[in-house]
Amino acid sequence: MRCRNTVLFVVSLLLVTHLTGHAQTPRVAVTLFDAGNEKLQQGDLDGAIAALTRAIEISSRLGPSTKGKRPLNTSGYSEAGEAEEAVRETTGITVIDPFTAEAYTSRGLARYLKGEMDGAIADWDQAIRIRPRHAVAYLDRGCARHAKGDLSGAIADWDRALQINPRLADAYSNRGGVRQQLDDFDGALRDLDESIRIDPRNAKYYCNRGIAWLVQRNYDRAISDFEKAVDLDPRLALAYEYQDLARMGKADVEPAVADFGRALQSDPGLAKAYMNRGLAQLQQNKDAEAERSFGRAVALAPNLKSEIEERGKVARSEKRDR
């Protein structure tokens, strides 16, 4: 199975809503925060970053390092330790409002979605300095660390997020996905089960558990999870794609081809879905249709050409031997 490193990692979009600032938050900073998050929802990442940067500047006081000084107002901090941690800011910005942590968290998400992992991590570092018990910032920073290949750092961040908020289902699902990649199937299954127990209506959690079952070649359980995922979210194209792979693992080819079609209706850009549909069509002796599927895959992702040639050769050889 070629799904080993594919997991639906979840970063928090919880901040893409109106956030009421604390008493000391300038109204214009809250307005910019709301505007930045609206742009984030709309996919205008540069616009989001610009608005959130202004919100950060306005809700902070530009000046020298404040090491050894107390914040101007610590009433908004949920713990005394958070207020003390806030004064350790070393970037030249003196934080006077814990609202600023939320703005950093949102800007980090925009940078993450742009693929700017170092910038995203830097923003989430700042959010955590201001609010050391900010579970969402740890959740999101773990995703960026994973994207940079730092699996142990990602797990450490999700561990911390769960220490702060044991009901953060996204952290369980993300950690379970990485444990599956690290061949810790039992640990992965515990985490993935827990994410579903906390939020049984989240399609991505079922998809991640299905991937874990698929890697274990437990095709029936994988198919069951993928079916539940698409029942909850019919637009989740990857669930269709991996359900197809599970059906192919069971040599249940005809339903697999149909499911690949549904995956491509949901997301026509899934190059590997075209490749896998072509492999299934070869098993059905539909060689001309398979070649068209392979052609679409290569048009979308030219780097798949050698893999398609190799796997197509194996599939044709297996057909001759049957």
C-alpha positions in Angstrom: 0.0 0.0 0.0 1.3 3.4 -0.9 -0.6 5.4 1.6 1.9 5.1 4.5 2.8 8.7 4.8 -0.5 10.2 4.0 -2.4 11.5 7.0 -5.0 14.3 7.2 -3.3 16.5 9.7 -5.6 19.1 11.3 -4.6 22.6 12.2 -7.0 24.7 14.2 -9.4 27.0 12.4 -11.1 27.8 15.7 -9.9 31.3 15.7 -11.6 32.2 12.4 -14.4 33.8 14.3 -15.1 37.1 16.0 -12.9 37.4 19.1 -13.7 39.9 21.8 -10.6 41.6 23.1 -9.9 42.2 26.8 -10.7 45.6 28.3 -7.3 47.0 27.2 -7.5 45.8 23.6 -7.9 48.7 21.1 -11.1 48.4 19.1 -9.1 48.8 15.8 -7.0 45.8 16.8 -10.0 43.6 17.2 -11.4 44.9 13.9 -8.2 44.0 12.1 -8.1 40.6 13.8 -11.6 39.8 12.5 -10.7 41.1 9.1 -7.5 39.0 9.0 -9.4 35.9 10.0 -12.1 36.5 7.4 -9.4 36.8 4.7 -7.9 33.6 6.1 -11.2 31.8 5.6 -11.5 33.2 2.1 -7.9 32.0 1.1 -6.4 35.5 0.9 -3.3 34.5 2.9 -1.3 37.6 2.1 -4.2 39.9 3.1 -4.7 37.9 6.3 -1.0 38.2 7.2 -1.1 42.0 6.6 -4.2 42.6 8.7 -3.0 40.3 11.5 0.4 42.0 11.6 -1.3 45.3 12.1 -3.4 43.8 14.9 -0.3 42.5 16.6 1.4 45.9 16.3 -1.6 47.8 17.7 -2.2 45.5 20.5 1.4 45.6 21.6 3.8 48.5 22.5 6.8 48.7 20.2 10.0 49.3 22.3 13.0 47.7 23.9 13.0 44.3 25.6 10.9 44.2 28.7 12.9 41.6 30.6 12.6 42.3 34.3 9.6 44.5 33.9 5.9 43.7 34.5 3.3 43.9 31.8 1.1 47.1 31.9 -2.0 44.9 32.6 -2.0 41.3 33.5 -5.7 41.0 34.3 -6.4 39.1 31.1 -4.0 36.2 31.8 -5.6 33.0 33.0 -2.6 32.1 35.2 0.0 34.1 37.0 2.7 32.2 35.1 1.3 33.4 31.8 1.7 37.0 32.9 5.3 36.4 34.0 6.1 34.6 30.8 4.7 37.5 28.7 7.5 39.8 29.9 10.2 37.6 28.4 9.3 38.8 24.9 12.6 39.4 23.1 11.6 40.7 19.7 11.3 44.4 20.6 7.6 44.1 21.1 6.3 44.7 24.7 3.1 42.7 24.9 0.5 44.5 26.9 -2.5 42.3 26.0 -3.0 38.5 25.9 -5.2 39.1 22.8 -1.9 39.4 21.0 -1.3 35.6 21.4 -4.5 35.0 19.4 -3.3 37.2 16.6 0.0 35.5 16.5 -1.8 32.1 16.4 -3.9 33.2 13.4 -1.0 34.7 11.6 0.9 31.5 12.1 -1.9 29.5 10.5 -1.8 31.8 7.5 1.9 31.3 7.1 1.5 27.6 7.5 -1.1 27.5 4.7 1.4 29.4 2.5 4.0 26.8 3.2 6.1 29.2 5.3 6.9 26.7 8.1 9.7 28.6 9.7 7.5 31.8 9.9 4.6 29.8 11.2 6.7 28.2 13.9 8.1 31.6 14.9 4.6 33.0 15.3 3.4 30.0 17.4 6.5 30.4 19.5 5.5 33.9 20.2 1.9 32.9 21.1 3.2 30.3 23.5 5.6 32.8 25.1 2.7 35.1 25.8 0.3 32.3 26.8 2.3 29.1 27.8 -0.9 27.2 28.2 -2.3 28.0 24.7 -3.2 24.5 23.6 -4.1 25.5 20.0 -0.7 27.1 19.4 0.9 23.8 20.4 -1.5 21.9 18.2 -0.7 24.0 15.2 3.1 24.2 15.8 3.1 20.4 15.9 1.7 20.3 12.4 4.5 22.7 11.1 7.1 20.6 12.8 5.8 17.5 11.2 5.8 19.2 7.8 9.6 19.9 8.4 10.2 16.3 9.2 10.5 16.8 12.9 8.3 13.9 14.0 9.5 13.8 17.6 9.0 17.6 17.9 5.5 17.3 16.5 4.6 14.5 19.0 6.0 16.6 21.9 3.8 19.6 20.9 0.7 17.4 20.7 1.6 15.8 24.0 1.7 19.3 25.5 -1.5 20.3 23.9 -3.3 17.3 25.4 -1.8 18.0 28.8 -3.4 21.4 28.7 -6.7 20.3 27.0 -7.3 16.5 27.2 -10.3 16.8 25.0 -8.5 18.3 22.0 -9.5 15.7 19.5 -7.4 17.1 16.7 -4.2 16.5 18.7 -5.2 12.8 19.3 -5.8 12.4 15.5 -2.6 14.1 14.5 -0.5 12.2 17.0 -2.2 8.9 16.0 -1.3 9.6 12.4 2.4 10.1 13.2 2.5 7.0 15.5 1.1 5.0 12.5 4.0 6.4 10.4 6.4 5.3 13.1 5.0 1.8 13.1 3.5 2.2 16.5 0.2 0.7 15.4 -1.2 0.1 18.9 -0.4 3.6 20.0 -1.8 5.0 16.8 -5.1 3.1 17.2 -5.5 4.3 20.8 -5.1 7.9 19.7 -7.4 7.5 16.7 -10.0 5.8 18.7 -9.9 8.6 21.3 -10.3 11.3 18.7 -13.4 9.6 17.4 -14.8 9.0 20.9 -14.4 12.8 21.6 -15.9 13.9 18.3 -17.7 11.1 16.5 -18.9 13.4 13.7 -15.5 14.3 12.3 -14.9 12.6 8.9 -11.2 13.2 8.9 -10.7 11.2 12.1 -12.4 8.1 10.5 -10.3 8.6 7.4 -7.1 8.6 9.5 -8.1 5.5 11.4 -9.0 3.9 8.1 -5.5 4.6 6.8 -4.0 2.9 9.8 -6.2 -0.2 9.2 -5.2 -0.1 5.5 -1.5 -0.1 6.3 -2.2 -3.2 8.4 -4.0 -4.8 5.5 -7.2 -5.0 7.6 -9.3 -4.1 4.5 -12.7 -4.7 6.0 -12.1 -2.3 8.9 -10.5 0.2 6.6 -13.5 0.1 4.2 -15.9 0.6 7.2 -14.0 3.7 8.4 -13.8 5.2 4.9 -17.5 4.6 4.3 -18.3 6.4 7.6 -16.0 9.2 6.6 -17.7 9.8 3.2 -21.1 9.4 4.9 -20.2 12.3 7.2 -18.5 14.4 4.5 -19.3 13.4 0.9 -16.7 15.9 -0.4 -13.7 14.2 1.4 -12.0 12.9 -1.8 -9.2 11.1 0.0 -11.6 8.9 1.8 -13.0 7.7 -1.5 -9.5 7.2 -2.8 -8.3 5.1 0.1 -11.5 3.1 0.2 -10.7 2.2 -3.4 -7.3 1.0 -2.4 -8.8 -1.1 0.4 -11.2 -2.7 -2.1 -8.3 -3.4 -4.5 -6.5 -5.0 -1.6 -9.5 -7.4 -1.3 -9.5 -7.8 -5.2 -13.0 -6.1 -5.2 -12.1 -4.2 -8.3 -15.5 -3.1 -9.8 -16.6 -1.1 -6.7 -13.1 0.3 -6.5 -13.3 1.8 -9.9 -16.6 3.4 -9.1 -15.2 4.9 -5.9 -12.2 6.3 -7.7 -14.7 8.1 -9.9 -16.4 9.6 -6.9 -13.1 10.7 -5.5 -12.3 12.5 -8.7 -15.7 14.2 -8.8 -14.9 15.6 -5.3 -11.4 16.6 -6.3 -10.4 16.4 -10.0 -6.8 17.2 -9.1 -6.1 13.9 -7.3 -3.4 12.6 -9.7 -2.8 9.4 -7.7 -6.6 8.6 -7.9 -6.2 8.6 -11.7 -3.2 6.3 -11.4 -4.9 3.9 -9.1 -8.1 3.9 -11.2 -5.9 3.0 -14.2 -4.4 0.1 -12.2 -7.9 -1.2 -11.3 -9.0 -0.8 -14.9 -6.1 -3.0 -16.0 -7.4 -5.7 -13.7 -10.7 -5.4 -15.5 -9.0 -5.8 -18.9 -10.0 -2.2 -19.8 -6.6 -1.4 -21.2 -7.7 1.6 -23.3 -9.5 3.2 -20.3 -6.5 2.5 -18.1 -4.2 4.4 -20.5 -6.5 7.4 -20.4 -6.5 7.4 -16.6 -2.7 7.1 -16.6 -2.5 10.0 -19.1 -4.6 12.2 -16.8 -2.4 11.3 -13.8 0.8 12.2 -15.7 -0.7 15.4 -17.0 -1.4 16.5 -13.4 1.8 15.1 -11.8 4.6 14.3 -14.3 6.7 12.9 -11.5 4.3 9.9 -11.4 5.3 8.7 -14.8 8.0 6.3 -13.7 5.8 4.9 -10.9 2.9 4.3 -13.3 5.2 2.5 -15.8 6.6 0.3 -13.1 3.3 -0.6 -11.5 1.6 -0.9 -14.8 4.2 -3.4 -15.9 3.6 -5.4 -12.7 -0.2 -5.3 -13.2 0.0 -6.6 -16.8 2.4 -9.3 -15.7 0.0 -10.5 -13.0 -2.8 -10.5 -15.6 -0.8 -12.8 -17.9 -0.1 -15.1 -15.1 -3.7 -15.5 -14.1 
